[in-house]
Amino acid sequence: MTDKKIITVFGATGRQGGGLARAILSDPDGEFGVRAITRHPESEPAQELARRGAEIVRADMDDPPSLKPAFEHAYGAYLVTNFWEHMSVEREQAQARALAQAAGHAAVQHAIWSTLEDTRDCIPLDDPRMPTLQERYKVPHFDGKAEADRYFGDEGVPTTFLRTTFYWGNLLDSFAPSRAENGELRLTFPMGEKRLCGIAADDIGRVALAVFRRGTDLIAATVSIAGGHLTVADMAAVLTERLGLPVRYRPLSPDAYRAQDRPAAAETGNMFQYYADCEQRFVAARDVDAVRQLVPELQDFEAWITAHRDELRSAWS
């Protein structure tokens, strides 16, 4: 990769970073090469990236000294943390700070930090609509990332702030429908009739590649992205039509959703309530037409279902 600009990709074996790694590797004549960062270089996902031409480097965000080789001689970096692995804002922010410091010390020319809005700008801590979590957050995995944005400025890292949204791929696992006694599949969300912004995870990677291709144009900019805005009832209708399976929307109140016996019910319940209660500002920030200018092949929900029809049918059978 000596003739290419190296992009250091964290989360390269996951959804976001993996999408970027695959996008770069699918363009062998492009200007960038992939340095895939993983804690497990021996894993099959890492080895598959290696077979496709990625450089594999072991590093751990919880071990700051290990990050130095990850950034060495890199032109750019895609930086993403995984709150769901540990559910701790304190740990996620320590990881973000370590990434910012390592990128700054290496004089990376362009970083993309995968971040989210501070929900407290819309729902203050003293607002009784939803409980406060981890003492000072409404949606910790949103608010903690938003607070971490400042680390990149503090370290002088030329950064684009990429605000993502709900992955449609979550319908295959974390937010898959349940099956009723009559065989009907039910999508259970506390969204009422409000729209849920969604995106294909691979398209996050395609957007990131488009941002890197723009050079310095989007440094210091906030780029908020989605592939579509649909009510959950509309999502269920499209799924029914495209898959030939009966899918219905089962709305719950946010309190009922938080009371469910499911992992992270309070965190995800607050998240969906934020999506619903702050729908106008969240949707307005994610202009699909503007995103499509960056990625003309951006998938809408129907296109994503078509691409994953067999996988969805298998997961829900």
C-alpha positions as CSV (number, residue, x, y, z in Angstrom):
1,M,0.0,0.0,0.0
2,T,3.1,2.3,-0.3
3,D,1.5,4.2,-3.2
4,K,-1.8,4.7,-1.4
5,K,-2.9,7.0,1.4
6,I,-3.5,4.8,4.4
7,I,-6.8,5.0,6.2
8,T,-6.7,3.6,9.7
9,V,-10.1,2.0,10.3
10,F,-11.3,1.2,13.8
11,G,-14.2,-1.2,14.0
12,A,-13.0,-2.8,10.8
13,T,-14.6,-6.1,11.6
14,G,-17.8,-4.5,12.7
15,R,-20.7,-2.8,10.9
16,Q,-19.5,0.8,10.4
17,G,-15.8,0.3,10.1
18,G,-16.3,-2.9,8.1
19,G,-18.5,-1.0,5.7
20,L,-15.7,1.6,5.1
21,A,-13.0,-1.1,4.8
22,R,-15.1,-3.0,2.2
23,A,-15.9,0.2,0.3
24,I,-12.2,1.1,0.0
25,L,-11.1,-2.5,-0.9
26,S,-13.8,-2.7,-3.6
27,D,-12.1,0.2,-5.4
28,P,-8.6,-1.3,-6.0
29,D,-7.6,1.6,-8.3
30,G,-8.6,4.2,-5.7
31,E,-6.3,6.5,-3.8
32,F,-6.7,4.9,-0.4
33,G,-5.5,1.7,1.3
34,V,-7.0,0.1,4.5
35,R,-5.2,-0.4,7.8
36,A,-7.8,-2.5,9.7
37,I,-7.5,-2.2,13.4
38,T,-8.7,-5.1,15.6
39,R,-8.1,-6.7,18.9
40,H,-8.3,-10.1,17.2
41,P,-6.1,-10.2,14.1
42,E,-6.6,-14.0,13.9
43,S,-10.4,-13.8,13.6
44,E,-12.0,-14.8,10.4
45,P,-13.4,-11.3,9.7
46,A,-9.9,-9.9,10.0
47,Q,-8.4,-12.6,7.9
48,E,-11.0,-12.0,5.2
49,L,-10.0,-8.3,5.1
50,A,-6.4,-9.4,4.8
51,R,-7.2,-11.6,1.9
52,R,-8.8,-8.7,0.2
53,G,-5.7,-6.5,0.6
54,A,-6.0,-4.8,4.0
55,E,-3.2,-4.4,6.4
56,I,-4.2,-5.9,9.7
57,V,-2.9,-4.2,12.9
58,R,-3.7,-5.2,16.5
59,A,-4.6,-2.4,18.8
60,D,-6.9,-1.8,21.7
61,M,-8.6,1.5,22.6
62,D,-8.4,0.5,26.3
63,D,-4.6,0.3,25.9
64,P,-3.5,3.7,24.7
65,P,0.2,2.7,24.1
66,S,-1.0,0.0,21.6
67,L,-2.6,2.7,19.4
68,K,0.7,4.2,18.2
69,P,1.4,1.7,15.4
70,A,-2.3,2.0,14.4
71,F,-1.8,5.6,13.3
72,E,1.9,5.5,12.2
73,H,2.2,7.1,8.7
74,A,-1.6,7.1,8.2
75,Y,-3.2,9.8,6.1
76,G,-6.6,9.5,7.7
77,A,-8.6,7.5,10.3
78,Y,-12.1,6.3,10.9
79,L,-12.8,6.4,14.6
80,V,-15.7,4.6,16.2
81,T,-16.4,3.2,19.7
82,N,-18.8,0.5,20.8
83,F,-20.8,1.6,23.8
84,W,-22.9,-1.6,23.7
85,E,-19.9,-3.7,24.5
86,H,-19.7,-2.3,28.1
87,M,-22.5,0.2,28.5
88,S,-20.2,2.7,30.2
89,V,-20.0,6.4,29.2
90,E,-16.9,6.8,31.2
91,R,-15.1,4.0,29.4
92,E,-16.3,5.1,26.0
93,Q,-15.1,8.6,26.6
94,A,-11.7,7.3,27.8
95,Q,-11.5,5.4,24.5
96,A,-12.4,8.5,22.5
97,R,-9.8,10.6,24.3
98,A,-7.2,7.9,23.6
99,L,-8.1,7.9,19.9
100,A,-7.9,11.7,19.7
101,Q,-4.6,11.9,21.4
102,A,-3.1,9.1,19.3
103,A,-4.4,10.7,16.1
104,G,-3.1,14.1,17.2
105,H,0.4,12.8,18.0
106,A,0.5,11.1,14.6
107,A,-0.5,14.3,12.8
108,V,-3.3,12.5,11.0
109,Q,-4.5,14.8,8.2
110,H,-8.1,13.8,8.3
111,A,-10.1,11.9,10.9
112,I,-13.8,11.0,10.8
113,W,-15.3,10.6,14.3
114,S,-18.5,8.6,14.4
115,T,-20.7,10.5,16.8
116,L,-24.3,11.4,17.7
117,E,-26.4,14.3,19.0
118,D,-26.5,15.4,22.6
119,T,-30.1,14.5,23.4
120,R,-30.2,16.9,26.4
121,D,-30.3,19.8,23.9
122,C,-33.9,18.6,23.2
123,I,-34.8,16.8,26.5
124,P,-33.0,18.5,29.4
125,L,-32.0,16.5,32.4
126,D,-34.8,17.9,34.5
127,D,-37.4,17.0,31.9
128,P,-39.6,14.3,33.5
129,R,-40.6,12.7,30.2
130,M,-37.8,10.1,30.5
131,P,-35.6,8.9,33.3
132,T,-32.0,10.2,33.7
133,L,-29.4,7.4,33.3
134,Q,-25.9,7.1,34.6
135,E,-26.6,10.1,36.8
136,R,-26.4,12.8,34.1
137,Y,-27.5,11.5,30.7
138,K,-30.8,11.0,28.9
139,V,-29.4,8.6,26.2
140,P,-25.9,7.8,27.4
141,H,-24.6,6.4,24.1
142,F,-25.7,9.6,22.3
143,D,-24.7,12.1,25.0
144,G,-21.4,10.6,25.8
145,K,-20.2,10.7,22.2
146,A,-21.4,14.3,21.8
147,E,-19.4,15.3,24.9
148,A,-16.4,13.5,23.4
149,D,-16.5,15.6,20.2
150,R,-14.4,18.2,22.0
151,Y,-11.4,15.9,22.5
152,F,-10.6,16.1,18.8
153,G,-10.4,19.9,18.8
154,D,-8.4,19.8,22.0
155,E,-5.8,17.6,20.3
156,G,-5.8,19.6,17.0
157,V,-7.1,16.7,14.9
158,P,-8.6,17.8,11.6
159,T,-12.0,16.1,12.0
160,T,-15.3,15.5,10.3
161,F,-18.1,14.7,12.8
162,L,-20.2,12.0,11.2
163,R,-23.6,11.6,12.9
164,T,-25.2,8.3,12.2
165,T,-28.6,6.7,13.1
166,F,-30.5,3.5,13.5
167,Y,-29.1,0.6,11.4
168,W,-31.7,-1.3,9.5
169,G,-29.5,-4.3,10.1
170,N,-30.7,-4.2,13.7
171,L,-33.9,-5.9,12.4
172,L,-31.8,-9.0,11.9
173,D,-30.8,-9.3,15.6
174,S,-31.2,-6.7,18.4
175,F,-34.5,-5.4,17.2
176,A,-35.9,-8.4,15.3
177,P,-39.6,-8.8,15.4
178,S,-41.2,-11.3,17.8
179,R,-43.7,-13.9,16.6
180,A,-47.3,-13.9,17.9
181,E,-49.3,-17.0,18.5
182,N,-51.1,-16.5,15.2
183,G,-47.7,-16.5,13.3
184,E,-47.7,-12.8,12.7
185,L,-44.4,-11.0,13.1
186,R,-44.5,-7.9,15.3
187,L,-42.2,-5.0,15.4
188,T,-42.3,-3.5,18.9
189,F,-41.2,0.1,19.2
190,P,-42.2,3.1,21.3
191,M,-42.4,5.4,18.3
192,G,-46.1,6.1,18.0
193,E,-46.7,7.5,14.5
194,K,-43.3,9.3,14.4
195,R,-40.7,8.5,11.8
196,L,-37.6,6.4,12.5
197,C,-34.5,7.5,10.6
198,G,-32.6,4.5,9.4
199,I,-29.6,3.6,7.2
200,A,-27.8,0.5,5.8
201,A,-24.6,0.1,7.8
202,D,-22.6,-0.4,4.6
203,D,-23.8,3.0,3.4
204,I,-22.2,4.6,6.5
205,G,-18.9,3.3,5.2
206,R,-19.7,4.6,1.7
207,V,-20.4,8.0,3.1
208,A,-17.1,7.9,5.0
209,L,-15.2,7.1,1.9
210,A,-16.9,9.9,0.0
211,V,-16.0,12.3,2.9
212,F,-12.3,11.3,2.6
213,R,-12.4,11.7,-1.1
214,R,-13.6,15.3,-0.6
215,G,-10.2,16.1,0.9
216,T,-10.3,19.1,3.3
217,D,-13.8,20.2,2.2
218,L,-15.6,18.7,5.2
219,I,-13.0,19.1,7.9
220,A,-14.7,20.6,11.0
221,A,-18.1,19.9,9.5
222,T,-20.9,17.9,11.0
223,V,-22.4,15.4,8.5
224,S,-25.6,13.9,9.6
225,I,-26.8,10.9,7.6
226,A,-29.8,8.6,6.9
227,G,-31.0,6.5,4.0
228,G,-34.7,7.1,4.8
229,H,-37.3,8.3,7.3
230,L,-40.3,5.9,7.8
231,T,-42.9,5.3,10.5
232,V,-42.6,1.8,11.9
233,A,-46.0,1.0,10.6
234,D,-44.8,1.9,7.1
235,M,-41.7,-0.2,7.7
236,A,-43.9,-3.2,8.6
237,A,-46.0,-2.7,5.5
238,V,-42.9,-2.6,3.2
239,L,-41.5,-5.7,4.9
240,T,-44.8,-7.5,4.5
241,E,-44.9,-6.7,0.8
242,R,-41.3,-7.4,0.0
243,L,-40.9,-10.6,2.1
244,G,-44.3,-12.1,1.7
245,L,-44.5,-12.5,5.5
246,P,-47.1,-10.9,7.7
247,V,-45.4,-8.1,9.7
248,R,-47.3,-5.7,12.0
249,Y,-46.3,-2.8,14.1
250,R,-46.9,-3.2,17.8
251,P,-46.6,0.3,19.4
252,L,-45.8,0.6,23.1
253,S,-45.5,3.6,25.3
254,P,-41.9,4.5,26.2
255,D,-42.5,3.5,29.9
256,A,-43.9,0.1,28.8
257,Y,-40.9,-0.4,26.5
258,R,-38.5,0.5,29.3
259,A,-40.2,-2.0,31.6
260,Q,-39.6,-4.9,29.3
261,D,-37.4,-7.7,30.4
262,R,-34.8,-7.2,27.7
263,P,-31.2,-6.0,27.6
264,A,-30.6,-2.3,27.9
265,A,-34.4,-1.6,27.9
266,A,-34.0,1.7,29.7
267,E,-31.2,2.9,27.3
268,T,-33.0,1.8,24.2
269,G,-36.4,3.0,25.5
270,N,-34.9,6.5,26.0
271,M,-33.3,6.4,22.6
272,F,-36.6,5.6,20.8
273,Q,-38.4,8.2,22.8
274,Y,-35.8,10.7,21.8
275,Y,-36.2,9.8,18.2
276,A,-40.0,10.3,18.5
277,D,-40.2,13.3,20.8
278,C,-37.4,15.2,18.8
279,E,-38.4,13.8,15.4
280,Q,-38.5,17.1,13.6
281,R,-35.0,18.3,14.5
282,F,-33.5,14.8,14.1
283,V,-35.1,14.2,10.7
284,A,-34.4,17.7,9.5
285,A,-30.7,17.2,10.2
286,R,-30.6,14.2,7.9
287,D,-31.4,15.3,4.4
288,V,-31.5,12.1,2.3
289,D,-31.0,14.1,-0.9
290,A,-27.9,15.7,0.5
291,V,-26.5,12.3,1.6
292,R,-27.3,10.9,-1.9
293,Q,-25.1,13.7,-3.4
294,L,-22.2,12.1,-1.5
295,V,-23.3,8.5,-2.2
296,P,-25.5,8.2,-5.4
297,E,-26.1,4.5,-4.7
298,L,-27.5,5.2,-1.2
299,Q,-30.0,2.5,-0.4
300,D,-33.5,3.3,0.7
301,F,-35.4,0.9,3.0
302,E,-36.9,-1.1,0.1
303,A,-33.5,-1.5,-1.6
304,W,-32.0,-2.7,1.7
305,I,-34.8,-5.3,2.2
306,T,-34.3,-6.5,-1.4
307,A,-30.6,-6.9,-0.8
308,H,-31.2,-8.8,2.5
309,R,-34.4,-10.7,1.7
310,D,-33.1,-14.2,2.2
311,E,-31.2,-13.2,5.3
312,L,-34.3,-11.6,6.8
313,R,-36.5,-14.6,6.0
314,S,-34.0,-16.9,7.5
315,A,-33.5,-14.9,10.7
316,W,-37.3,-14.6,11.2
317,S,-38.2,-18.2,10.4
